Amino acid sequence: MKRLPLVLSFAAVLGLTATSGHTQTINFDQATDFDLFNNLTTSNADGDLYSSTATGGTNGSGGVKVDGNAAVAHYTASTFDLTAVGSSFTLSLDSFFNDNVATGTGPVNRIGFTGTDSTGFGGTGVYLFGGLNRISANTGQLQIGNNTGSSFAGTSSLTDFTLVDDVFYRLTVSFTNSGSNQYAISASLFNIGATGTTPVGAPVATLGSTVTNAPFAADTTTYASFKSDQLSGGQVLDNFSVVPEPSTFAMLLGGAGILAFLSRRR
């Protein structure tokens, strides 16, 4: 996979473990951090279609401009384990829409988890995702996708909600292991205003589905990833985050307590 050099700034909270134990946010903020970190990789040369912008993000901060149908970007600084029943993570991504964003049946944004050997949200590989499509100039749909390996296992879509230009949208998708190789996936879309600073209110749209993915349920090293597809200059991305839900914190703390107890017994 090709390295994607983007300007990153991280806010790490509650660092319980090296893999999946804390909230992680990529702010893409050039204004405060000019160092280049190789914490994202892309699955092919289309990653060149992601480029940094100093002021295009939320509230005039740094962001990532999407210049076409770009590749999947994998956050490789940490891996995430969703194999335990009850483990749960929420991903979110902010994006600024203008009238160049592509329309049609294809995705505009997808966020989710990709397996160890996956190339991303398309073709072969193991992954789960929630996505936003723009099916006409002012009509959107949410999508949930599930791939178990060589063939696409299918999607569920909610259509016919209104999209507007020149605002930021926040796509939020939660993934919960509900047992028996099944995952409950819940996607929500919020309008957070022209500068991306409007407090989150009622969602523009929501979608939920339960999918079965045995290979994913056996993979202890998955990656948080995003993908963007649209015409040149149609979108700026910001604030890609991964948040463990309370049930996952409880499991991690429980495990840490057991380890501490065993250590004291020794």
C-alpha positions in Angstrom: 0.0 0.0 0.0 1.2 3.5 -0.8 1.9 5.9 2.0 -0.3 9.0 2.1 1.6 12.0 3.6 -1.0 14.1 5.3 -0.6 16.7 8.0 -2.1 15.2 11.1 -2.8 16.3 14.7 -3.9 13.7 17.3 -5.9 14.0 20.4 -5.5 10.7 22.3 -7.6 10.2 25.5 -7.6 7.3 28.0 -4.7 5.4 26.5 -5.6 2.0 28.0 -4.0 -0.3 25.4 -1.8 0.1 22.3 -4.6 -1.3 20.2 -8.1 0.2 20.3 -8.2 1.4 23.9 -8.6 5.1 23.4 -10.3 7.8 21.4 -8.3 8.9 18.4 -8.9 11.9 16.2 -7.2 13.0 13.1 -7.8 16.8 12.7 -5.7 17.3 9.5 -4.9 20.7 11.0 -2.0 22.4 9.2 -2.4 25.6 11.2 -1.0 24.0 14.3 1.1 21.1 13.1 3.4 21.3 10.1 5.0 17.9 10.6 4.2 15.1 8.2 3.2 11.8 9.7 2.8 8.6 7.8 -0.2 7.4 9.9 -2.4 6.8 6.8 -1.8 4.5 3.9 -3.8 4.2 0.7 -4.6 1.0 -1.2 -3.4 2.3 -4.6 -2.0 5.3 -6.5 -5.4 7.1 -6.4 -4.4 8.2 -2.9 -2.6 11.0 -4.7 -6.0 12.6 -5.1 -6.0 13.4 -1.4 -4.2 16.7 -0.7 -3.8 19.0 2.2 -5.5 22.3 2.5 -4.6 24.9 5.1 -8.0 26.5 5.6 -10.7 24.2 4.1 -11.6 22.3 7.3 -14.1 23.1 10.0 -13.9 26.6 11.3 -11.3 27.5 8.8 -8.8 24.9 10.0 -6.7 22.5 8.0 -8.4 19.7 6.0 -8.0 17.2 3.3 -9.2 18.1 -0.2 -10.5 15.3 -2.4 -9.6 15.8 -6.1 -11.4 12.9 -7.6 -12.4 9.3 -7.0 -9.8 8.7 -4.3 -8.5 5.5 -2.8 -9.3 4.1 0.6 -7.2 5.6 3.3 -6.3 3.3 6.2 -5.4 4.7 9.6 -2.4 2.4 10.5 -1.1 4.0 13.7 -3.4 1.6 15.6 -5.3 -1.5 15.0 -8.8 -2.3 16.4 -10.1 -5.5 17.8 -13.9 -6.1 17.4 -13.8 -9.9 18.0 -15.3 -9.9 21.5 -19.0 -9.9 21.9 -20.1 -6.5 23.0 -17.1 -4.6 21.7 -18.2 -1.4 20.0 -16.6 1.5 18.2 -18.0 4.6 16.6 -16.3 6.3 13.6 -17.1 9.8 12.4 -16.0 12.0 9.5 -16.8 15.7 8.7 -17.0 16.7 5.1 -17.8 20.0 3.3 -20.1 19.7 0.3 -20.3 22.0 -2.7 -22.0 21.6 -6.1 -19.0 19.7 -7.5 -19.7 16.6 -5.4 -20.6 13.8 -7.7 -24.1 12.4 -8.1 -25.2 9.0 -9.1 -25.5 5.5 -7.6 -21.9 5.4 -6.3 -20.7 6.4 -2.8 -19.6 9.9 -1.8 -18.1 8.9 1.5 -17.5 5.6 3.3 -16.1 5.0 6.8 -15.6 1.7 8.6 -13.2 -1.1 9.4 -11.1 -3.0 7.0 -9.5 -6.4 7.6 -5.8 -7.1 7.9 -5.4 -8.0 4.2 -8.2 -5.8 2.8 -7.6 -3.3 0.0 -10.6 -1.2 1.1 -14.3 -0.7 0.5 -14.6 -2.2 -2.9 -13.6 -5.5 -4.6 -12.2 -8.3 -2.6 -11.4 -8.1 1.1 -13.1 -8.2 4.5 -14.7 -5.0 5.7 -17.7 -3.3 7.3 -18.8 0.3 6.5 -21.4 3.0 6.6 -21.6 5.4 3.7 -23.2 8.5 2.2 -24.4 8.5 -1.4 -25.6 11.5 -3.4 -28.0 10.1 -5.9 -29.1 13.5 -7.3 -28.3 17.1 -6.9 -30.2 17.5 -3.6 -31.0 13.9 -2.7 -28.9 11.6 -0.5 -29.0 8.1 0.9 -27.2 6.3 3.7 -25.6 2.9 3.0 -24.4 0.0 5.1 -22.0 -2.4 3.5 -20.5 -5.8 4.4 -17.9 -7.8 2.6 -16.8 -11.3 3.7 -13.9 -11.8 1.2 -14.1 -12.6 -2.5 -17.6 -11.3 -3.1 -19.7 -8.3 -1.9 -22.2 -9.5 0.7 -24.6 -6.6 0.1 -25.8 -3.3 1.4 -28.9 -1.7 2.8 -29.9 1.8 1.9 -32.2 4.6 3.0 -33.1 7.0 0.2 -34.8 10.3 -0.3 -33.5 12.8 2.2 -32.5 16.3 1.3 -28.8 17.4 1.0 -27.7 21.0 0.6 -24.5 22.6 -0.7 -21.9 24.7 1.1 -22.3 23.1 4.5 -20.4 20.5 6.6 -22.0 17.1 7.2 -20.9 14.7 9.9 -21.2 11.1 9.1 -21.2 8.9 12.2 -21.3 5.1 12.1 -21.3 2.7 15.1 -20.2 -1.0 14.9 -21.1 -3.4 17.7 -20.3 -7.1 17.9 -23.6 -8.7 18.8 -22.4 -12.3 18.8 -22.6 -15.3 16.4 -20.4 -13.4 13.9 -23.0 -10.6 13.6 -22.5 -6.9 13.8 -25.1 -4.2 14.5 -24.2 -1.2 12.3 -25.9 2.2 12.8 -25.3 5.2 10.6 -26.4 8.8 11.2 -25.8 12.0 9.2 -25.8 15.5 10.8 -25.8 19.0 9.3 -23.2 20.9 11.3 -23.4 24.2 9.4 -21.4 26.3 7.0 -18.3 26.4 9.2 -18.7 22.9 10.8 -19.2 24.4 14.2 -23.0 24.1 14.6 -23.8 21.9 17.6 -25.0 18.5 16.6 -28.8 18.3 16.7 -31.3 15.9 15.3 -29.9 13.8 12.5 -30.8 14.5 8.8 -31.1 10.7 8.3 -30.4 7.4 10.1 -30.0 3.8 9.0 -29.4 0.6 10.9 -28.8 -3.0 9.9 -27.3 -6.2 11.3 -24.8 -8.1 9.1 -23.0 -11.4 9.4 -19.3 -11.5 8.7 -17.4 -14.5 10.1 -13.9 -13.5 8.7 -14.2 -10.1 10.3 -15.3 -11.6 13.6 -12.0 -13.6 13.6 -9.7 -10.7 12.7 -8.1 -9.1 15.8 -6.2 -6.4 13.8 -8.6 -4.4 11.7 -8.0 -0.8 10.6 -10.2 2.3 10.7 -10.6 3.6 7.2 -12.3 6.1 4.9 -12.9 6.5 1.2 -14.2 9.4 -0.8 -15.5 9.5 -4.4 -16.5 12.6 -6.3 -15.6 15.1 -8.9 -12.6 17.3 -8.6 -12.8 19.8 -5.8 -16.2 18.6 -4.6 -15.3 18.0 -1.0 -13.0 18.7 2.0 -12.6 16.2 4.8 -11.9 16.8 8.4 -12.0 15.3 11.9 -11.8 11.6 11.3 -12.3 9.9 14.7 -12.5 6.5 16.3 -14.3 6.3 19.7 -14.6 3.2 21.8 -18.1 2.8 23.3 -18.7 2.3 27.1 -19.0 -1.5 26.7 -15.6 -1.7 25.1 -14.1 0.5 27.9 -15.6 -1.8 30.5 -14.1 -4.9 28.8 -10.7 -3.2 28.6 -10.8 -2.0 32.2 -11.9 -5.5 33.3 -9.0 -7.0 31.4 -6.6 -4.5 33.0 -7.9 -5.3 36.4 -7.4 -9.0 35.9 -3.9 -8.4 34.7 -3.2 -6.2 37.8 -4.6 -8.9 40.1 -2.5 -11.7 38.5 0.6 -9.5 38.7 0.0 -8.9 42.4 -0.5 -12.6 43.0 3.0 -13.2 41.5 
